[in-house]
Structure formats: C-alpha cells, structure tokens
C-alpha cells in the first residue's frame, strides 16, 4: 500500500493519493472515506484522486486511522491474509477470507 501523501493547507487537511490507497486496498472508496470521516470526527469532500478534510488533522492520526481500517476491514483474523471480500448474509455483512475460508461479521 502506498504511503499517504498528507498536506495541511490553511484549515484543510488533504490526502493527495487517496485513490491509489483505496485501489491497493481493493475496497469501495465511499466506504473508506466514510470510515475516515467518522473516525476523525470531521467533515470533508472527496474528489477523483484526493480527499479534503475540514480542520488541521495531524498526519500521524490519519495514518493510524488507515491502519485501523486495514485491521478491521481487510486483514483476516485467522491467517492475517489481505485476501478478503465482503459478503452479505441476510442482514449481516461478513468478511470472508479467500485464503483460509474464515468468516467474521463486520459493522458497516
């Protein structure tokens, strides 16, 4: 996964390579964006390649939240492989590992 390119300009914080990060995660950009908005407790807007958040957010905090997303929604709890997919069973969303077959529920 590429290292986030984070800029603080005035009263905005920008992730310049958001689309590259999301592409390497193989996840829905809207899901990653909403996760970051909720975790950082701010608002912002998403453009084609970058994301802008309102307020001055330390780059270290943004990187910690991205790592948190990876641990929660990408890595398998059993084998630690990143080969996972979301599957929907009735009203529950599960994270299914393509490598070992393990499943676990996740909050969306």
Secondary structure, DSSP 8 states (H G I E B T S, - for coil): -----EEEETTEEEETTHHHHHHHHTS-HHHHHHHHHHHHT--EEE-SS-EEEES---HHHHHHHHHHHHHHHTS-TTT--S-EEEEEETTEEEEEETTT--EEE---
